[in-house]
């Protein structure tokens, strides 16, 4: 390692970069994919890929951008498995020089359809954590997650899940909640439990179409029409509540739903663990295959380009005035209604990409999901407070299941 390449890093928090070495190239055509409109990515033949030079440069910069000893690499897409297993062997070779004094970990997000025994052995041997995109039982998953020919991908994704389990690979489930799956909360949740999956993240679809171009758009610069697959706000709250009612009585400490964990963290005064509910953001950027670094995975648009790792370091870009303002805007551009809301410490306005609801008298747009989130926070509050009390008394939150199972005394 060349000493002149060592970067001074005053960052307080870890830096996270979602790297897209295959860009948006994918073997599926999910209707709600917010990368489908990227021009030039879905061409015939071998997918484009991040060059060896950029991959090595990214590895060095990313490790040096961390304020601590851990570097968590996140490989995303598109579908990163299209790059082939040798590409990720190369990833490990580039990481190897830093393993002497760093904790290097890898997370990879996949739709699971290309998984085979070789991939799973590789992931197990090298301690990869796999994020598997699976939306629920077949009728839910195949509603929008189709291949290029328009056929559902459920069978292939389930085969991938079975292979991950066969080889003992650690994995999490990423389940997109859309206008269809939101109608089946209990069925979706019980399906995941039936597969033996323990870690679940529900991700609501909120997308708008720019009427001037017909393309998907992030930000709050215009009033756009929502896509047909966007989840209705109140229905999303009801979806969470119905799942919570089963989880809090049967599965606390056994099944981990990220939204519930983040909410409980708010009640006990610890960090939520996900950027959605943090007071500020800006610590999680996205790297395109050409070396361009963007403010966030949901803001891969020209106005949020921070620069390119060929001529700027990741540390430099993450500490730029542009990125700091981007992160602070989450806190500083709340509506007055948000600032007065009882649940602000739990929600913090949720993700800025969902702040698209223009309200009369407000300077900034309101989060589209706000009605559903309030419904969820109101419903879960007594249970969350009880679990927080158990934690304060050094008892596991899972004791709530025993408390709820007790018969009520006659008055």
FENJOPE-V821917 format. One record per residue. N is the residue number from 1. PHI is phi in radians with two decimals (none if undefined). PSI is psi in whole degrees, -180 to 180 (none if undefined). Layout:
BEGIN
N:PHI:PSI, N:PHI:PSI
END
This chain:
BEGIN
1:none:131, 2:-1.37:121, 3:-0.98:-30, 4:-1.22:-15, 5:-1.54:-7, 6:-1.21:131, 7:-1.80:136, 8:-1.29:133, 9:-2.30:106, 10:-1.62:12, 11:-1.11:141, 12:-1.46:-35, 13:-1.93:157, 14:-1.04:150, 15:-1.72:136, 16:-2.10:132, 17:-2.22:123, 18:-1.50:105, 19:-1.57:136, 20:-2.09:75, 21:-1.18:-17, 22:-1.87:11, 23:1.08:-138, 24:-1.67:7, 25:-1.03:133, 26:-2.68:151, 27:-1.56:-4, 28:-1.93:169, 29:-2.34:61, 30:-1.07:131, 31:-1.01:-38, 32:-1.58:5, 33:-1.12:124, 34:-1.47:11, 35:-1.91:-5, 36:-1.05:-28, 37:-1.48:-2, 38:-1.20:119, 39:-1.22:143, 40:1.46:0, 41:-1.64:-27, 42:-1.86:60, 43:-1.73:161, 44:-1.22:156, 45:1.60:-164, 46:-1.13:132, 47:-1.19:150, 48:-1.15:159, 49:-2.60:157, 50:-1.15:133, 51:-1.19:160, 52:-1.03:-40, 53:-1.05:-47, 54:-1.21:-38, 55:-1.07:-44, 56:-1.17:-41, 57:-1.11:-43, 58:-1.05:-46, 59:-1.00:-49, 60:-1.11:-48, 61:-1.12:-40, 62:-1.17:-43, 63:-1.07:-44, 64:-1.25:-18, 65:-1.35:-12, 66:-1.44:134, 67:-1.33:-17, 68:-2.02:-161, 69:-1.63:-5, 70:-1.78:139, 71:-2.26:115, 72:-1.81:107, 73:-1.51:130, 74:-2.06:119, 75:-1.83:123, 76:-2.34:-174, 77:-2.78:-145, 78:0.91:-159, 79:-2.12:103, 80:-1.14:-23, 81:-1.17:-16, 82:-1.07:-21, 83:-1.27:-20, 84:1.58:156, 85:-1.20:-31, 86:-1.12:-30, 87:-1.10:-41, 88:-1.41:-21, 89:-1.13:-37, 90:-1.16:-39, 91:-0.95:-46, 92:-1.16:-35, 93:-1.12:-41, 94:-1.21:-28, 95:-1.41:-23, 96:-0.96:-44, 97:-1.04:-20, 98:-1.68:-3, 99:-1.36:-10, 100:-1.15:-39, 101:-2.27:19, 102:-2.36:155, 103:-1.71:107, 104:-1.79:126, 105:-2.28:156, 106:-2.27:134, 107:-2.13:137, 108:-2.33:131, 109:-1.75:129, 110:-2.50:156, 111:-1.45:-6, 112:1.45:-9, 113:-1.29:-20, 114:-1.79:2, 115:-1.15:141, 116:-2.49:-177, 117:-1.08:-39, 118:-1.12:-46, 119:-1.01:-47, 120:-1.19:-37, 121:-1.09:-42, 122:-1.07:-46, 123:-1.11:-41, 124:-1.16:-46, 125:-1.11:-28, 126:-1.97:16, 127:1.01:39, 128:-1.31:142, 129:-1.71:128, 130:-1.86:129, 131:-1.65:120, 132:-1.86:122, 133:-1.43:112, 134:-2.60:124, 135:-1.66:-3, 136:2.35:-160, 137:-1.07:170, 138:-0.93:-46, 139:-1.16:-28, 140:-1.38:-49, 141:-1.08:-44, 142:-1.40:-4, 143:-1.01:-44, 144:-2.24:-15, 145:-1.64:84, 146:-2.01:163, 147:-1.53:-174, 148:-1.05:-31, 149:-1.49:2, 150:1.50:8, 151:-1.62:150, 152:-1.15:153, 153:-1.91:9, 154:-1.01:-49, 155:-1.05:-42, 156:-1.20:-41, 157:-1.16:-39, 158:-1.15:-37, 159:-1.09:-40, 160:-1.08:-43, 161:-1.06:-44, 162:-1.09:-37, 163:-1.20:-41, 164:-1.03:-43, 165:-1.20:-40, 166:-1.00:-40, 167:-1.67:4, 168:1.21:30, 169:-1.39:133, 170:-1.19:135, 171:-2.61:156, 172:-2.11:157, 173:-1.77:131, 174:-1.93:113, 175:-2.00:119, 176:-1.44:129, 177:-1.75:116, 178:-2.12:-170, 179:-1.15:-20, 180:-1.64:-53, 181:-1.10:-25, 182:-1.09:-18, 183:-1.39:-8, 184:-2.28:53, 185:-1.03:-51, 186:-1.15:-41, 187:-1.09:-44, 188:-1.10:-48, 189:-1.11:-46, 190:-1.17:-31, 191:-1.06:-48, 192:-1.09:-40, 193:-1.11:-38, 194:-1.14:-25, 195:-1.45:-7, 196:1.49:11, 197:-1.36:134, 198:-1.89:-22, 199:-2.15:119, 200:-2.29:132, 201:-2.06:122, 202:-1.67:124, 203:-2.05:110, 204:-1.30:139, 205:-1.49:121, 206:-2.33:104, 207:-2.33:145, 208:-2.11:156, 209:-1.94:128, 210:-1.25:116, 211:-1.11:-22, 212:-1.38:-25, 213:-2.18:-18, 214:1.40:2, 215:-1.74:161, 216:-1.19:151, 217:-2.52:141, 218:-1.87:165, 219:1.72:-174, 220:-2.21:27, 221:-1.49:-5, 222:-2.71:163, 223:-1.66:113, 224:-2.07:166, 225:-1.49:136, 226:-1.31:148, 227:-1.20:157, 228:-1.13:-25, 229:-1.58:-2, 230:-1.09:142, 231:-1.38:134, 232:-1.12:138, 233:-1.05:-53, 234:-1.12:-37, 235:-1.13:-33, 236:-1.13:-41, 237:-1.07:-43, 238:-1.15:-36, 239:-1.02:-50, 240:-1.09:-42, 241:-1.10:-43, 242:-1.16:-39, 243:-1.19:-42, 244:-1.03:-42, 245:-1.05:-34, 246:-1.38:-43, 247:-1.05:-45, 248:-1.20:-21, 249:-1.71:-19, 250:-2.27:-25, 251:-2.23:8, 252:-1.10:129, 253:1.48:-6, 254:-2.00:-43, 255:-2.06:134, 256:-2.00:115, 257:-1.84:119, 258:-1.00:-40, 259:-1.05:-43, 260:-1.18:-42, 261:-1.09:-42, 262:-1.16:-38, 263:-1.15:-45, 264:-1.09:-38, 265:-1.01:-38, 266:-1.11:-34, 267:-1.31:-27, 268:-1.72:0, 269:1.39:28, 270:-1.98:168, 271:-1.10:142, 272:-1.23:-18, 273:1.48:-12, 274:-2.34:145, 275:-1.15:-25, 276:-0.90:-41, 277:-1.90:8, 278:-1.34:158, 279:-1.27:-31, 280:-2.27:169, 281:-2.32:-157, 282:1.76:2, 283:-1.71:0, 284:-2.23:104, 285:-1.78:178, 286:-2.27:134, 287:-1.96:121, 288:-1.45:167, 289:-1.16:-18, 290:-1.61:5, 291:1.68:-3, 292:-1.24:134, 293:-1.92:128, 294:-1.98:158, 295:-1.02:-33, 296:-2.85:157, 297:-1.07:-27, 298:-1.63:3, 299:-2.24:44, 300:-1.46:70, 301:-2.33:153, 302:-0.91:-37, 303:-1.22:-11, 304:-2.02:19, 305:-1.31:127, 306:-1.61:-23, 307:2.52:-166, 308:-2.24:140, 309:-1.20:-9, 310:-1.18:-33, 311:-2.18:-1, 312:-2.43:148, 313:-1.47:158, 314:-1.05:-42, 315:-1.02:-47, 316:-1.04:-44, 317:-1.27:-37, 318:-1.26:-21, 319:-1.71:6, 320:-1.21:155, 321:-1.00:-37, 322:-1.06:-46, 323:-1.30:-36, 324:-1.10:-43, 325:-1.14:-41, 326:-0.98:-46, 327:-1.18:-41, 328:-1.30:-24, 329:-1.06:-27, 330:-1.04:-41, 331:-1.45:-37, 332:-1.53:-12, 333:-2.05:42, 334:-1.47:150, 335:-1.21:162, 336:-1.09:-37, 337:-1.07:-41, 338:-1.11:-44, 339:-1.10:-26, 340:-1.68:-3, 341:-1.28:137, 342:-1.01:-32, 343:-1.69:10, 344:-0.96:-42, 345:-1.09:-21, 346:-1.58:-32, 347:-1.84:-43, 348:0.91:35, 349:1.40:3, 350:0.91:-158, 351:-1.30:131, 352:-1.01:-26, 353:-1.13:-21, 354:-1.65:4, 355:-1.51:84, 356:-2.25:2, 357:-1.66:108, 358:-1.40:126, 359:-2.06:134, 360:-1.04:133, 361:1.57:-11, 362:-1.73:141, 363:-1.30:-42, 364:-1.87:155, 365:-1.29:150, 366:-1.52:154, 367:-1.17:128, 368:-1.00:-35, 369:-1.43:-2, 370:-0.88:-48, 371:-1.03:-40, 372:-1.23:-39, 373:-1.15:-41, 374:-1.08:-42, 375:-1.03:-43, 376:-1.17:-47, 377:-1.14:-39, 378:-1.11:-44, 379:-1.15:-40, 380:-1.56:-10, 381:-0.94:-52, 382:-1.07:-35, 383:-1.25:-42, 384:-1.11:-42, 385:-1.12:-37, 386:-1.16:-43, 387:-1.15:-38, 388:-1.11:-38, 389:-1.14:-40, 390:-1.06:-44, 391:-1.10:-42, 392:-1.06:-31, 393:-1.62:17, 394:1.05:36, 395:-2.04:150, 396:-1.18:144, 397:-1.06:-21, 398:-1.12:-16, 399:-1.11:-16, 400:-1.04:-30, 401:-1.13:-38, 402:-1.18:-42, 403:-1.11:-41, 404:-1.27:-22, 405:-1.42:-13, 406:-1.22:137, 407:-1.20:141, 408:-1.21:141, 409:-1.32:142, 410:-1.21:137, 411:-1.41:none
END
